[in-house]
Amino acid sequence: MGKVRPSIIKRLAYQILQQYYDKVSLDYAQNKKLVLEVSTIKAKHLLNRVSGYLTRLAKRYKKIEAPPQQAQG
């Protein structure tokens, strides 16, 4: 079974990916700095989880070379 992430982590990472697609990299440390700059997250655990999921999303979207589209509905 895979890891389960709360919807808040997924939502935050996806919003950052949509708004800052050109600044998101495949490196966790750089994404962690980006999340610190663009969000108001203060909790270390939440910051690390969002940064990790953002890196995972970036790898997925950079592989297909297309930015994520706005979800409809």
Order of alpha helices (4+ residues) and beta strands (2+ residues): alpha-alpha-alpha
